[in-house]
């Protein structure tokens, strides 16, 4: 299954990468709800997160936790919210969204736009907290 995430994994599409290993990748959402909104994906091209092998799903959540801790340290917020929706891109992914109010996680809100320089700055701040 070919998706934009497959292209990001292969390096064909640039991304503001936060953390990567042989199984998972975390990068900033280019259409974020708020500053620091990060996506965590398995490199295995699977559409529905609950079709993942249970051990792989557990590892995805552990990887997401590591990233969320860094996001919380790098981006001023009360908590980091977690959402798995799975309708936007047919590739399993976890949204990590810095929260200061419940409405920060409303996916109906207009998406934010940040210049490339600011996106790289945000990514670097998060990477420094890992």
TORKOL-4160 file (C-alpha; in steps of 0.2 Angstrom, whole numbers, padded with zeros to 4 digits, m for minus):
130
<pt num="1" X="0000" Y="0000" Z="0000"/>
<pt num="2" X="0008" Y="0016" Z="m0006"/>
<pt num="3" X="0005" Y="0032" Z="0005"/>
<pt num="4" X="0013" Y="0048" Z="0008"/>
<pt num="5" X="0020" Y="0040" Z="0024"/>
<pt num="6" X="0028" Y="0026" Z="0013"/>
<pt num="7" X="0037" Y="0040" Z="0004"/>
<pt num="8" X="0042" Y="0049" Z="0020"/>
<pt num="9" X="0049" Y="0032" Z="0026"/>
<pt num="10" X="0059" Y="0030" Z="0010"/>
<pt num="11" X="0066" Y="0048" Z="0011"/>
<pt num="12" X="0057" Y="0053" Z="m0005"/>
<pt num="13" X="0047" Y="0066" Z="0003"/>
<pt num="14" X="0055" Y="0077" Z="0016"/>
<pt num="15" X="0049" Y="0077" Z="0034"/>
<pt num="16" X="0054" Y="0085" Z="0051"/>
<pt num="17" X="0060" Y="0069" Z="0059"/>
<pt num="18" X="0060" Y="0068" Z="0078"/>
<pt num="19" X="0065" Y="0050" Z="0081"/>
<pt num="20" X="0068" Y="0034" Z="0070"/>
<pt num="21" X="0073" Y="0016" Z="0073"/>
<pt num="22" X="0071" Y="0001" Z="0062"/>
<pt num="23" X="0052" Y="m0001" Z="0065"/>
<pt num="24" X="0045" Y="0016" Z="0069"/>
<pt num="25" X="0047" Y="0035" Z="0064"/>
<pt num="26" X="0041" Y="0051" Z="0073"/>
<pt num="27" X="0040" Y="0067" Z="0063"/>
<pt num="28" X="0031" Y="0084" Z="0064"/>
<pt num="29" X="0013" Y="0084" Z="0056"/>
<pt num="30" X="0015" Y="0097" Z="0042"/>
<pt num="31" X="m0004" Y="0102" Z="0045"/>
<pt num="32" X="m0003" Y="0103" Z="0064"/>
<pt num="33" X="m0017" Y="0107" Z="0076"/>
<pt num="34" X="m0005" Y="0116" Z="0087"/>
<pt num="35" X="0014" Y="0119" Z="0087"/>
<pt num="36" X="0023" Y="0102" Z="0091"/>
<pt num="37" X="0009" Y="0091" Z="0084"/>
<pt num="38" X="0019" Y="0075" Z="0080"/>
<pt num="39" X="0015" Y="0059" Z="0071"/>
<pt num="40" X="0022" Y="0042" Z="0075"/>
<pt num="41" X="0020" Y="0028" Z="0062"/>
<pt num="42" X="0026" Y="0010" Z="0061"/>
<pt num="43" X="0037" Y="0008" Z="0045"/>
<pt num="44" X="0027" Y="m0008" Z="0041"/>
<pt num="45" X="0013" Y="m0002" Z="0029"/>
<pt num="46" X="m0002" Y="m0007" Z="0038"/>
<pt num="47" X="m0018" Y="0003" Z="0037"/>
<pt num="48" X="m0028" Y="m0001" Z="0053"/>
<pt num="49" X="m0018" Y="0001" Z="0069"/>
<pt num="50" X="m0028" Y="m0014" Z="0077"/>
<pt num="51" X="m0022" Y="m0025" Z="0063"/>
<pt num="52" X="m0005" Y="m0024" Z="0070"/>
<pt num="53" X="0004" Y="m0038" Z="0079"/>
<pt num="54" X="0000" Y="m0036" Z="0097"/>
<pt num="55" X="0019" Y="m0035" Z="0101"/>
<pt num="56" X="0022" Y="m0022" Z="0087"/>
<pt num="57" X="0007" Y="m0012" Z="0094"/>
<pt num="58" X="0014" Y="m0012" Z="0111"/>
<pt num="59" X="0031" Y="m0006" Z="0104"/>
<pt num="60" X="0023" Y="0008" Z="0094"/>
<pt num="61" X="0015" Y="0014" Z="0110"/>
<pt num="62" X="0032" Y="0013" Z="0120"/>
<pt num="63" X="0040" Y="0023" Z="0106"/>
<pt num="64" X="0026" Y="0035" Z="0106"/>
<pt num="65" X="0028" Y="0038" Z="0125"/>
<pt num="66" X="0047" Y="0041" Z="0122"/>
<pt num="67" X="0042" Y="0055" Z="0109"/>
<pt num="68" X="0028" Y="0062" Z="0120"/>
<pt num="69" X="0039" Y="0065" Z="0135"/>
<pt num="70" X="0051" Y="0074" Z="0124"/>
<pt num="71" X="0037" Y="0084" Z="0116"/>
<pt num="72" X="0030" Y="0089" Z="0133"/>
<pt num="73" X="0048" Y="0095" Z="0138"/>
<pt num="74" X="0051" Y="0105" Z="0122"/>
<pt num="75" X="0034" Y="0113" Z="0119"/>
<pt num="76" X="0025" Y="0123" Z="0132"/>
<pt num="77" X="0009" Y="0113" Z="0137"/>
<pt num="78" X="0000" Y="0105" Z="0151"/>
<pt num="79" X="m0001" Y="0087" Z="0143"/>
<pt num="80" X="0002" Y="0078" Z="0127"/>
<pt num="81" X="m0014" Y="0071" Z="0120"/>
<pt num="82" X="m0015" Y="0055" Z="0110"/>
<pt num="83" X="m0027" Y="0051" Z="0096"/>
<pt num="84" X="m0028" Y="0037" Z="0084"/>
<pt num="85" X="m0040" Y="0041" Z="0070"/>
<pt num="86" X="m0034" Y="0032" Z="0055"/>
<pt num="87" X="m0045" Y="0040" Z="0041"/>
<pt num="88" X="m0034" Y="0054" Z="0035"/>
<pt num="89" X="m0020" Y="0042" Z="0028"/>
<pt num="90" X="m0022" Y="0024" Z="0026"/>
<pt num="91" X="m0006" Y="0020" Z="0036"/>
<pt num="92" X="m0007" Y="0017" Z="0055"/>
<pt num="93" X="m0002" Y="0032" Z="0065"/>
<pt num="94" X="m0003" Y="0040" Z="0082"/>
<pt num="95" X="m0006" Y="0059" Z="0084"/>
<pt num="96" X="0004" Y="0067" Z="0099"/>
<pt num="97" X="m0004" Y="0084" Z="0102"/>
<pt num="98" X="0002" Y="0096" Z="0115"/>
<pt num="99" X="m0013" Y="0102" Z="0125"/>
<pt num="100" X="m0016" Y="0118" Z="0135"/>
<pt num="101" X="m0035" Y="0116" Z="0133"/>
<pt num="102" X="m0046" Y="0102" Z="0127"/>
<pt num="103" X="m0050" Y="0112" Z="0111"/>
<pt num="104" X="m0032" Y="0110" Z="0105"/>
<pt num="105" X="m0036" Y="0092" Z="0100"/>
<pt num="106" X="m0052" Y="0096" Z="0090"/>
<pt num="107" X="m0048" Y="0089" Z="0073"/>
<pt num="108" X="m0061" Y="0101" Z="0065"/>
<pt num="109" X="m0051" Y="0116" Z="0070"/>
<pt num="110" X="m0041" Y="0125" Z="0056"/>
<pt num="111" X="m0024" Y="0118" Z="0054"/>
<pt num="112" X="m0009" Y="0129" Z="0058"/>
<pt num="113" X="0005" Y="0134" Z="0046"/>
<pt num="114" X="0022" Y="0137" Z="0051"/>
<pt num="115" X="0037" Y="0142" Z="0040"/>
<pt num="116" X="0050" Y="0128" Z="0037"/>
<pt num="117" X="0063" Y="0137" Z="0048"/>
<pt num="118" X="0051" Y="0137" Z="0063"/>
<pt num="119" X="0046" Y="0118" Z="0060"/>
<pt num="120" X="0065" Y="0114" Z="0060"/>
<pt num="121" X="0067" Y="0124" Z="0076"/>
<pt num="122" X="0052" Y="0114" Z="0084"/>
<pt num="123" X="0059" Y="0097" Z="0078"/>
<pt num="124" X="0076" Y="0101" Z="0085"/>
<pt num="125" X="0069" Y="0107" Z="0102"/>
<pt num="126" X="0060" Y="0090" Z="0103"/>
<pt num="127" X="0075" Y="0080" Z="0097"/>
<pt num="128" X="0086" Y="0089" Z="0111"/>
<pt num="129" X="0074" Y="0082" Z="0124"/>
<pt num="130" X="0076" Y="0064" Z="0119"/>
